[in-house]
Amino acid sequence: MIHKYKSNKAYYQSTIALAGPVVVSQLGHTLVLAVDSIIVGHYAGTVSLAAVSLVHSVFMVVLVIGLGIAYGLTPLIAQENGKSNDKECAKLLSNSLWINMIVSILLFLAVYYGSVFAMYHVDQDPRVVETAKPYLLLLGISILPLMVFQAFKQFAEGLGFTKQAMNITIWGNVLNLILAVILVKGMFGIPPMGVKGIGIATLIDRVLMMIVMGGYVLRSRNFKAYIQHFSIRFIDVARSAKIVKIGVPVAMQYIFEIGAFAVAALMAGKIGAMEQAAHQTAITFVAMTYMMASGIASAATIKVGNSFGSQNHFRIQKFALVSYHLVIIFMLFFAVIFTLFNQYLPHIITNDPAVISLAAQLLIIAGVFQLFDGTQVVGLGTLRGLGDVKIPTFITFFAYWIIGLPVAYLLGIKLDIGVEGIWYGLTLGLLASSILLYFRSQYIIRNKVKNA
């Protein structure tokens, strides 16, 4: 085992160096939502926390469509960079910006007209729905700056520059926390805004992050060789199609997974507001570890994609292997944390004793749950680097919607096990996804090596 580590040491170090900043940057999106939950849970009460849970469940389905399409840029940049094709990288960025802006407008319309309608027709507490509406609208407006930020971020990360996005995300979260506390609680002469204040803080944060990230990419000498070929006026149907061809299946993968969790939250809401708040409390912690694992998966995409572009099949195998090792170690560590501190962690989110008690039980399940979540997202990341997105999309649909959700509904609702039964179903879906994606990635890699 030690000999294997030493022989792969350079690959572990390279992947960790790339993944570390991506982990922080990926975690930033979830931390914004986590901070929202913490502030509302402490300052606005259980109904408001349930409203935040409802909005996050509905909004995340819309948001991940945009994030998935934006992500289509990264493997293409990594592959072209592996070929030392600077001009093509710049042209891909130009097209990605236009795609992201158009998609953000469409997604805002989906939030404004579709999500509000959906909330009224899924048997939710009317108090929760009315509390949720202004927050949902503000999050919808924030999609545009977030999507422009993502275009520059995915471009930089595809080239291996990950630290700047991390730094911007950290400072953005600090700003979001400060503004959210001021606006929700009501300080410095500002009246308490409740959940609406959370939305305003998030919108301001995302606008500033967009400006800073765009300025960094366009002005930094790190990208001078690329940006000299860049023009916002340049748009090409063929290049846009290449981005969308990868981005849409990735978006569908996100939809199938996040959508499954959204439906699970609605199932919990059907049981009761307390159960929905407990689900939100526990899923906040799981989402943070997932986004960290997603950072490792992004590093796998970049490293595998770059190796694929340069036709270095040995490196493809190595980077895929060490990414799996890293995510397993990482998720086992947090499984222990969730198990040992399950009675204490919910206090970070809420003061309600009933919510804390139920969330503590869910965190025990999360210990197993997130191990499969981490391995399946690394499988997806490896396959994206190889340009394989269609079959993985089908796998995620099958695992979550044919296996996971039906079992969750059966156990949680029909057999009246409660929200724990819903989580058992989700765990089974993640297990299926993890196994199928692992075998798919091994099959594709073996074929690439054999053909070479």
Disulfide bonds with the S-S distance in Angstrom:
none
